[in-house]
């Protein structure tokens, strides 16, 4: 009877041992073996007591025990050698924080077309096989705002082009966004030839390290924000420099290798001056969501489609100091006939148009493309076209737009006799260079009264522009209008430095200057230009000491707290 009990017990313990070994409880092997030994010994002793009745039974029992131990050991060895299946709870996907890992590249579809019209559709799997680039870069908006630098992840544009045979110096690259915005990159730009700016000051600087056009899918260890991705063309480098914003193309959908384009510049001269390059002009023609719409279209008698920018928008960049907002175009000046618009060709041929005729006229277009391609050489780089123009006014090879202002009468602004030419630098969040013409234009602004006078203790009248209005042009990216001066920023406190041409300077607190029309930067003294030892500009005003009244001012700078 005891033999059957012990053998049953051995079988049960052996089964438990095998199951526990299956769960990686290996320690049980040694415990089980010790237990088996103990049972066998007891069993043997029991059998020895009955040795007279059953001779040779000890040998028989020992053999049984050894066989059982071998079976258990073999089973343990087998199961410990078999790969373990993970626990059930590790096979489950937690719908919460332990869900599937975010993929490194988002889903997207982009068409790449080669010079020979070969076309491929590119997706995440293609990017995964390419060189991963992780660098920094940022952009400068047309309003002068710096964004970045940020850290981006992506693949080189040049490597994507290899899918369709690459590009050469005989090619340019047109990149198009989902909303229709497009930009053409030259061979030189494909190889990193861009203007670069300091990310802190915004000053133009030379890049010392290579710049790379990159098709980015990640920003600061995450996908691109909504509206920018899934793929964005960015300009990156090891230095984290800033490049012009019109090259940063959101939501890229099509990349096409085209014949090489030629670079050009158009000079804009008016209240201020601007030298506009091809890329800047093109970016203006490709802004479908801009108000007002920058894109102008003219269909000629042969059904040729000329596209470009309405002339009045180009005029709005230089008719006063507001260069790029919805209110950039100065309607009042145009209505007054304050200037004539001259459109000048490369050979000097000039067409003159009245400001009131040009005003808001969508039927006068400065075109850069004919039927979707760059203008033929006989018209290149730009041609003035439109339904409201005569054949003789459709001037080709345009290189300059110039505004010729009429003489201002005394009801518009005091002339102050012969005011000498001068330049004033305003520096802060953005930087602006004001010359005499810009200054005089500012004093005639009808949207906000810019002209104020202060009378000193001797009865002398000083006339000019309040300092806070000048500061409002550079304290943030809102450069003109009733809300240009950032009141909240001024109340938080910063210093304004007034710097003379000889280096002498004084600082005033922003809270003292804020909306104070009795602290002015004067250019007239009793209606005449300032004396030579004080010209061209002098800081004067109520409550200032003589030492604070800086003469010969050439720079006004905001010093923001660190």
C-alpha positions as CSV (number, residue, x, y, z in Angstrom):
1,X,0.0,0.0,0.0
2,X,2.8,2.4,0.9
3,X,4.5,1.7,-2.3
4,X,1.4,2.9,-4.3
5,X,1.0,6.0,-2.2
6,X,4.7,7.0,-2.6
7,X,4.6,6.4,-6.3
8,X,1.5,8.5,-6.7
9,X,3.0,11.3,-4.7
10,X,6.1,11.2,-6.8
11,X,4.1,11.4,-9.9
12,X,2.1,14.4,-8.6
13,X,5.2,16.3,-7.4
14,X,6.9,15.5,-10.7
15,X,4.1,17.0,-12.7
16,X,4.0,20.1,-10.5
17,X,7.8,20.4,-11.0
18,X,7.5,20.2,-14.7
19,X,4.8,22.9,-14.8
20,X,6.8,25.3,-12.6
21,X,9.9,24.8,-14.7
22,X,7.7,25.7,-17.7
23,X,7.1,29.0,-16.0
24,X,10.9,29.5,-15.5
25,X,10.8,28.5,-11.8
26,X,14.0,26.6,-12.2
27,X,14.8,26.7,-8.5
28,X,12.1,24.0,-8.1
29,X,14.3,21.4,-9.8
30,X,16.7,21.2,-6.9
31,X,13.9,21.3,-4.3
32,X,12.1,18.5,-6.2
33,X,15.2,16.3,-6.4
34,X,15.9,16.7,-2.7
35,X,12.3,15.8,-1.9
36,X,12.5,12.8,-4.2
37,X,15.6,11.7,-2.4
38,X,13.9,12.0,1.0
39,X,10.9,10.0,-0.2
40,X,13.1,7.3,-1.7
41,X,15.1,6.9,1.5
42,X,12.0,6.6,3.7
43,X,10.5,4.2,1.2
44,X,13.7,2.1,1.3
45,X,13.8,2.1,5.1
46,X,10.2,1.0,5.1
47,X,11.0,-1.8,2.7
48,X,14.0,-2.8,4.8
49,X,11.8,-3.5,7.7
50,X,10.1,-6.0,5.6
51,X,13.2,-7.4,4.1
52,X,12.6,-10.8,5.4
53,X,9.3,-10.9,3.6
54,X,10.6,-9.4,0.3
55,X,14.2,-10.1,-0.5
56,X,15.8,-7.9,-3.1
57,X,13.0,-5.2,-2.9
58,X,15.5,-2.4,-2.0
59,X,17.3,-2.8,-5.3
60,X,13.9,-2.7,-7.1
61,X,12.8,0.5,-5.3
62,X,16.1,2.2,-5.9
63,X,15.8,1.5,-9.6
64,X,12.3,3.0,-9.7
65,X,13.5,6.2,-7.9
66,X,16.4,6.7,-10.2
67,X,14.1,6.3,-13.3
68,X,11.7,8.9,-12.0
69,X,14.5,11.4,-11.2
70,X,15.9,11.0,-14.7
71,X,12.4,11.6,-16.2
72,X,11.9,14.8,-14.1
73,X,15.4,16.1,-14.9
74,X,15.0,15.4,-18.7
75,X,11.6,17.2,-18.7
76,X,13.1,20.2,-16.8
77,X,16.0,20.4,-19.3
78,X,13.6,20.2,-22.3
79,X,11.4,23.0,-21.1
80,X,14.2,25.3,-20.0
81,X,15.7,24.9,-23.5
82,X,12.4,25.8,-25.2
83,X,11.8,29.6,-25.8
84,X,9.4,31.1,-23.4
85,X,6.2,32.5,-24.6
86,X,5.6,36.0,-23.2
87,X,3.0,36.3,-20.5
88,X,-0.5,37.0,-21.9
89,X,-0.5,40.5,-20.5
90,X,2.6,41.3,-22.6
91,X,0.8,40.2,-25.8
92,X,-2.0,42.7,-25.2
93,X,-1.9,46.3,-26.6
94,X,-2.8,48.8,-24.0
95,X,-5.2,51.3,-25.6
96,X,-3.8,54.0,-23.4
97,X,-0.2,55.1,-22.8
98,X,1.3,51.7,-23.8
99,X,-0.1,51.7,-27.3
100,X,2.0,51.2,-30.5
101,X,5.1,53.3,-30.8
102,X,4.7,56.4,-33.0
103,X,6.3,55.8,-36.4
104,X,9.4,57.8,-37.2
105,X,8.0,59.0,-40.6
106,X,4.4,60.1,-41.1
107,X,2.2,58.8,-43.9
108,X,2.5,60.9,-47.0
109,X,2.4,60.7,-50.8
110,X,4.6,63.0,-53.0
111,X,5.2,63.0,-56.8
112,X,8.7,63.5,-58.1
113,X,9.1,64.3,-61.8
114,X,12.4,64.1,-63.7
115,X,13.7,66.3,-66.5
116,X,12.7,63.5,-69.0
117,X,9.2,63.4,-67.6
118,X,10.0,60.2,-65.6
119,X,7.7,60.2,-62.6
120,X,7.6,58.3,-59.3
121,X,5.4,58.5,-56.2
122,X,7.3,58.7,-53.0
123,X,6.2,57.6,-49.5
124,X,7.5,56.8,-46.0
125,X,9.2,53.6,-47.1
126,X,11.3,55.5,-49.6
127,X,12.4,58.0,-47.0
128,X,13.4,55.2,-44.6
129,X,16.0,54.0,-47.1
130,X,17.6,57.5,-47.5
131,X,20.1,59.4,-45.4
132,X,18.5,60.9,-42.3
133,X,19.5,64.5,-41.7
134,X,19.1,66.2,-38.3
135,X,20.1,69.9,-38.2
136,X,18.8,73.3,-37.3
137,X,17.3,76.1,-39.3
138,X,14.9,79.0,-39.1
139,X,13.2,81.5,-41.4
140,X,12.8,85.3,-41.9
141,X,9.2,86.3,-42.9
142,X,8.5,89.0,-45.4
143,X,7.4,91.2,-42.4
144,X,10.8,90.8,-40.9
145,X,9.9,88.3,-38.2
146,X,12.4,85.6,-37.3
147,X,11.0,82.1,-36.6
148,X,13.4,79.6,-35.1
149,X,15.9,78.1,-35.3
150,X,14.3,74.7,-34.7
151,X,15.7,71.2,-35.0
152,X,14.4,69.3,-38.0
153,X,14.6,65.7,-39.2
154,X,14.3,64.8,-42.9
155,X,16.1,63.7,-46.0
156,X,18.2,65.7,-48.5
157,X,16.3,67.1,-51.5
158,X,19.2,66.1,-53.7
159,X,18.8,62.4,-52.6
160,X,15.1,62.4,-53.5
161,X,15.9,63.8,-56.9
162,X,18.2,60.8,-57.6
163,X,15.0,58.7,-57.8
164,X,14.3,60.4,-61.2
165,X,17.9,60.7,-62.4
166,X,19.0,63.7,-60.3
167,X,19.6,67.3,-61.5
168,X,22.5,69.2,-63.1
169,X,23.6,72.8,-63.6
170,X,21.3,72.8,-66.6
171,X,18.3,72.3,-64.3
172,X,16.2,74.1,-61.8
173,X,13.8,72.5,-59.3
174,X,10.1,73.6,-59.0
175,X,8.6,72.6,-55.6
176,X,4.8,72.9,-55.2
177,X,2.6,72.8,-52.1
178,X,-0.8,71.4,-51.6
179,X,-2.4,74.9,-51.8
180,X,-0.7,75.7,-55.1
181,X,2.2,77.8,-53.7
182,X,5.4,77.1,-55.7
183,X,9.0,78.1,-55.7
184,X,11.8,77.4,-58.2
185,X,15.2,76.6,-56.8
186,X,18.3,77.1,-59.0
187,X,21.2,74.7,-59.2
188,X,23.2,77.0,-56.9
189,X,20.4,77.0,-54.3
190,X,20.1,73.2,-54.5
191,X,23.7,73.2,-53.4
192,X,23.2,75.6,-50.5
193,X,23.6,79.1,-52.0
194,X,21.2,81.1,-49.8
195,X,21.3,84.5,-48.0
196,X,21.7,83.8,-44.3
197,X,20.9,85.9,-41.2
198,X,21.9,85.9,-37.5
199,X,19.0,84.3,-35.5
200,X,19.3,86.8,-32.7
201,X,20.0,90.2,-34.5
202,X,18.6,89.4,-37.9
203,X,21.7,90.9,-39.5
204,X,22.9,89.3,-42.7
205,X,25.9,87.0,-42.1
206,X,28.0,84.6,-44.2
207,X,27.4,80.9,-43.6
208,X,30.6,79.1,-42.6
209,X,29.1,75.6,-42.8
210,X,27.2,74.0,-45.7
211,X,23.5,74.6,-46.0
212,X,21.2,71.8,-47.2
213,X,17.7,71.9,-48.6
214,X,15.9,69.2,-46.7
215,X,12.5,67.6,-47.0
216,X,11.6,67.5,-43.3
217,X,9.1,65.3,-41.6
218,X,9.9,66.0,-38.0
219,X,10.4,69.1,-35.9
220,X,11.9,69.0,-32.4
221,X,11.4,65.2,-32.0
222,X,7.8,65.3,-33.2
223,X,5.9,65.4,-36.4
224,X,5.5,68.8,-38.1
225,X,2.6,70.8,-36.7
226,X,-0.7,70.8,-38.5
227,X,-0.6,72.9,-41.7
228,X,3.1,72.6,-42.1
229,X,3.4,68.9,-42.9
230,X,3.5,66.0,-43.4
231,X,6.5,67.1,-45.5
232,X,8.1,70.6,-45.6
233,X,11.0,72.0,-47.5
234,X,13.4,73.6,-45.1
235,X,17.0,75.0,-45.3
236,X,19.3,73.5,-42.6
237,X,22.9,73.7,-41.4
238,X,25.1,73.0,-38.5
239,X,25.1,76.7,-37.5
240,X,21.3,77.1,-37.2
241,X,21.2,80.2,-39.3
242,X,18.1,81.9,-40.7
243,X,17.1,82.0,-44.4
244,X,14.4,83.8,-46.4
245,X,11.0,82.4,-45.6
246,X,9.7,82.1,-49.2
247,X,12.0,79.1,-49.6
248,X,10.3,77.2,-46.7
249,X,7.5,75.4,-48.5
250,X,4.8,73.8,-46.4
251,X,2.8,70.6,-47.4
252,X,5.1,69.6,-50.3
253,X,3.2,67.5,-52.8
254,X,5.1,67.8,-56.2
255,X,8.8,68.2,-57.0
256,X,9.7,68.7,-60.7
257,X,13.1,69.0,-62.4
258,X,12.8,71.7,-65.1
259,X,15.2,73.6,-67.4
260,X,17.5,76.1,-65.7
261,X,16.0,79.5,-65.0
262,X,17.9,82.8,-65.0
263,X,18.1,85.0,-62.0
264,X,17.1,88.7,-62.1
265,X,16.4,91.7,-59.8
266,X,14.0,94.5,-60.1
267,X,14.7,97.8,-58.3
268,X,11.8,99.6,-56.5
269,X,12.3,103.3,-55.7
270,X,9.8,105.5,-53.9
271,X,9.4,106.7,-50.3
272,X,11.8,103.8,-49.6
273,X,13.9,101.6,-51.9
274,X,14.0,97.8,-52.3
275,X,16.0,95.5,-54.6
276,X,13.7,92.5,-55.2
277,X,15.2,89.3,-56.4
278,X,13.5,86.6,-58.5
279,X,12.6,84.3,-55.6
280,X,10.9,87.2,-53.7
281,X,8.9,88.2,-56.8
282,X,7.9,84.6,-57.5
283,X,6.8,84.1,-53.9
284,X,4.4,87.0,-54.3
285,X,2.8,85.5,-57.4
286,X,2.2,82.1,-55.6
287,X,0.2,83.3,-52.6
288,X,-3.3,81.9,-53.2
289,X,-4.6,82.7,-49.7
290,X,-3.2,86.2,-49.5
291,X,-5.5,89.2,-49.0
292,X,-5.4,91.1,-51.3
293,X,-4.6,88.4,-53.9
294,X,-1.1,88.9,-55.2
295,X,-1.6,86.9,-58.4
296,X,-2.5,88.9,-61.6
297,X,-3.6,87.4,-64.9
298,X,-3.9,88.8,-68.4
299,X,-5.0,86.9,-71.5
300,X,-3.8,88.3,-74.7
301,X,-5.5,88.3,-78.1
302,X,-3.7,85.0,-79.0
303,X,-5.0,83.4,-75.8
304,X,-1.5,83.5,-74.2
305,X,-1.8,83.6,-70.4
306,X,0.5,86.1,-68.7
307,X,0.7,85.8,-64.9
308,X,2.5,88.0,-62.3
309,X,1.7,90.7,-59.7
310,X,-0.7,93.6,-60.2
311,X,1.3,96.8,-60.5
312,X,-0.5,98.6,-57.7
313,X,0.8,95.9,-55.2
314,X,4.4,96.6,-56.2
315,X,3.7,100.3,-55.7
316,X,2.3,99.6,-52.3
317,X,5.7,98.3,-51.1
318,X,7.4,101.7,-51.7
319,X,4.7,104.4,-51.5
320,X,5.3,104.8,-47.8
321,X,7.1,102.9,-45.1
322,X,4.4,100.2,-44.7
323,X,5.9,97.5,-47.0
324,X,3.9,94.3,-46.5
325,X,0.5,94.2,-44.9
326,X,-3.1,94.2,-46.1
327,X,-2.9,98.0,-45.7
328,X,0.5,98.5,-47.3
329,X,-1.0,100.4,-50.3
330,X,-1.6,104.1,-49.4
331,X,-4.9,104.9,-51.1
332,X,-4.9,108.5,-49.9
333,X,-1.6,109.3,-51.6
334,X,-2.9,107.7,-54.8
335,X,-6.1,109.6,-54.8
336,X,-4.2,112.9,-54.3
337,X,-2.1,112.2,-57.4
338,X,0.9,112.6,-55.1
339,X,3.2,110.7,-57.5
340,X,3.7,109.3,-61.0
341,X,4.6,105.7,-61.5
342,X,7.5,105.1,-63.9
343,X,8.1,101.6,-65.3
344,X,11.6,101.5,-66.7
345,X,13.1,98.9,-69.1
346,X,16.7,97.8,-69.2
347,X,17.5,100.0,-72.2
348,X,16.1,103.1,-70.4
349,X,12.7,103.2,-72.1
350,X,10.1,104.5,-69.7
351,X,6.3,104.4,-69.4
352,X,4.6,106.8,-67.0
353,X,1.2,106.1,-65.4
354,X,-0.8,108.3,-63.0
355,X,-1.2,107.1,-59.5
356,X,-5.0,107.3,-59.6
357,X,-5.0,105.2,-62.8
358,X,-2.9,102.5,-61.1
359,X,-4.8,102.5,-57.9
360,X,-6.2,99.0,-57.1
361,X,-6.2,98.2,-60.8
362,X,-6.2,94.5,-61.3
363,X,-5.9,95.0,-65.1
364,X,-2.3,96.2,-65.0
365,X,0.0,93.3,-64.3
366,X,3.8,93.0,-64.0
367,X,4.2,89.6,-65.6
368,X,7.0,87.1,-65.0
369,X,5.4,84.0,-66.8
370,X,3.8,83.3,-70.1
371,X,1.7,80.1,-70.3
372,X,3.3,78.8,-67.0
373,X,6.9,79.3,-68.1
374,X,9.5,82.0,-67.7
375,X,9.2,84.8,-70.3
376,X,10.9,84.4,-73.6
377,X,14.2,86.3,-73.9
378,X,12.7,89.2,-75.9
379,X,10.4,90.0,-72.9
380,X,12.5,88.7,-70.0
381,X,12.7,89.2,-67.1
382,X,9.3,91.1,-66.6
383,X,6.7,92.7,-68.9
384,X,4.0,95.2,-68.1
385,X,0.7,93.9,-69.6
386,X,-3.1,94.3,-69.1
387,X,-6.4,95.0,-70.6
388,X,-6.3,98.7,-69.5
389,X,-3.0,99.4,-71.3
390,X,-2.2,100.4,-74.8
391,X,0.2,98.4,-76.9
392,X,2.8,101.1,-76.4
393,X,2.4,101.0,-72.6
394,X,3.1,97.2,-72.5
395,X,6.8,97.7,-71.8
396,X,9.1,94.7,-71.8
397,X,12.5,93.9,-70.2
398,X,11.3,95.8,-67.0
399,X,14.1,96.3,-64.5
400,X,12.8,99.2,-62.3
401,X,9.6,100.7,-60.8
402,X,10.0,104.3,-59.7
403,X,7.6,106.7,-57.9
404,X,8.2,110.4,-58.7
405,X,6.5,112.4,-55.9
406,X,5.0,115.8,-56.6
407,X,6.3,118.7,-54.4
408,X,4.4,118.8,-51.1
409,X,2.7,122.0,-50.3
410,X,2.8,123.7,-46.9
411,X,-0.6,122.4,-45.9
412,X,0.8,118.9,-46.0
413,X,4.0,119.4,-44.0
414,X,6.4,122.2,-43.1
415,X,9.3,122.1,-45.5
416,X,11.6,123.8,-43.0
417,X,13.6,125.2,-45.9
418,X,16.4,123.1,-47.2
419,X,16.5,120.1,-44.8
420,X,19.8,118.3,-45.2
421,X,19.8,114.6,-46.2
422,X,20.1,112.2,-43.3
423,X,19.8,108.6,-42.3
424,X,18.3,107.4,-39.1
425,X,18.5,103.7,-37.9
426,X,15.7,102.4,-35.8
427,X,16.7,99.1,-34.2
428,X,14.6,96.7,-32.0
429,X,12.7,93.6,-32.7
430,X,13.2,94.6,-36.4
431,X,15.5,97.2,-37.9
432,X,14.5,100.0,-40.2
433,X,16.6,102.6,-42.1
434,X,14.8,106.0,-42.4
435,X,16.1,108.6,-44.8
436,X,14.9,112.2,-45.2
437,X,12.2,111.3,-47.7
438,X,10.8,108.5,-45.4
439,X,10.8,110.9,-42.5
440,X,8.9,113.6,-44.4
441,X,6.4,110.9,-45.6
442,X,5.8,109.8,-42.1
443,X,5.0,113.3,-41.0
444,X,2.1,113.4,-43.5
445,X,0.5,110.2,-42.3
446,X,-3.2,110.7,-42.1
447,X,-3.9,107.5,-40.2
448,X,-2.2,108.8,-37.1
449,X,-1.0,112.3,-36.3
450,X,2.8,112.1,-36.4
451,X,3.7,115.8,-36.2
452,X,4.0,117.4,-32.7
453,X,5.8,120.4,-31.3
454,X,7.3,121.2,-27.9
455,X,8.1,124.7,-26.6
456,X,11.1,125.1,-24.4
457,X,11.5,127.6,-21.5
458,X,12.8,130.3,-23.9
459,X,9.8,130.1,-26.1
460,X,11.5,128.2,-28.9
461,X,9.3,125.7,-30.8
462,X,10.8,122.3,-31.7
463,X,8.9,120.2,-34.2
464,X,9.2,116.5,-35.0
465,X,7.9,113.0,-34.3
466,X,7.2,111.7,-30.8
467,X,9.8,109.2,-29.8
468,X,7.1,106.6,-29.0
469,X,5.8,106.6,-32.5
470,X,9.3,105.9,-33.9
471,X,9.8,103.1,-31.3
472,X,6.4,101.6,-32.4
473,X,7.9,100.9,-35.8
474,X,10.4,98.4,-34.4
475,X,9.2,97.1,-31.0
476,X,7.5,94.1,-32.7
477,X,6.5,93.0,-36.2
478,X,3.6,95.4,-36.4
479,X,5.4,98.3,-37.9
480,X,2.7,100.8,-38.8
481,X,-0.8,101.9,-37.9
482,X,-2.7,103.0,-34.8
483,X,-1.8,99.8,-32.9
484,X,1.9,99.7,-34.0
485,X,3.2,100.8,-30.6
486,X,3.2,97.8,-28.2
487,X,1.8,99.3,-25.0
488,X,2.0,96.1,-23.0
489,X,5.7,95.6,-23.9
490,X,6.5,99.2,-23.0
491,X,4.8,98.9,-19.6
492,X,6.9,95.7,-18.9
493,X,9.9,97.9,-19.2
494,X,12.9,98.3,-21.6
495,X,15.4,101.0,-22.3
496,X,15.6,103.2,-25.4
497,X,19.0,104.4,-26.4
498,X,19.4,107.7,-28.4
499,X,22.8,107.7,-30.0
500,X,24.6,110.6,-31.7
501,X,27.0,110.5,-34.6
502,X,29.9,111.1,-32.3
503,X,28.9,108.1,-30.1
504,X,27.3,110.1,-27.3
505,X,24.2,108.5,-26.0
506,X,21.5,108.6,-23.4
507,X,18.9,106.0,-22.3
508,X,15.3,106.6,-21.4
509,X,12.9,104.1,-19.8
510,X,10.0,102.9,-22.0
511,X,7.5,103.8,-19.4
512,X,8.6,107.5,-19.6
513,X,8.3,107.5,-23.4
514,X,5.1,105.5,-23.8
515,X,2.5,107.6,-25.7
516,X,4.2,110.8,-24.5
517,X,3.7,113.4,-27.3
518,X,5.9,115.9,-25.4
519,X,9.1,113.9,-25.8
520,X,9.9,114.2,-29.5
521,X,12.7,113.7,-32.0
522,X,12.8,117.2,-33.6
523,X,14.0,118.1,-37.1
524,X,12.7,121.7,-37.1
525,X,13.6,124.6,-34.8
526,X,11.2,127.5,-35.0
527,X,10.1,126.2,-38.5
528,X,13.7,126.0,-39.8
529,X,16.2,123.1,-40.1
530,X,18.2,122.5,-36.9
531,X,21.4,124.4,-36.4
532,X,24.4,122.5,-37.9
533,X,25.8,121.5,-34.5
534,X,22.5,119.8,-33.6
535,X,21.3,118.6,-37.0
536,X,19.8,116.5,-38.4
537,X,17.7,115.4,-35.3
538,X,17.6,116.2,-31.6
539,X,15.8,114.6,-28.7
540,X,13.8,117.3,-26.8
541,X,10.9,117.3,-24.5
542,X,9.1,118.0,-21.2
543,X,11.0,116.8,-18.2
544,X,14.3,116.1,-19.9
545,X,17.5,117.5,-18.6
546,X,19.9,119.3,-21.0
547,X,22.2,116.2,-20.8
548,X,19.4,114.0,-22.0
549,X,18.6,116.1,-25.0
550,X,20.9,114.3,-27.4
551,X,21.8,116.2,-30.6
552,X,23.0,114.8,-34.0
553,X,21.0,111.6,-33.5
554,X,21.7,108.8,-36.1
555,X,20.4,105.8,-34.2
556,X,17.6,104.9,-31.8
557,X,17.8,101.4,-30.3
558,X,15.6,99.4,-28.0
559,X,17.5,97.5,-25.3
560,X,15.3,94.6,-24.3
561,X,15.9,93.0,-20.8
562,X,18.0,89.8,-21.0
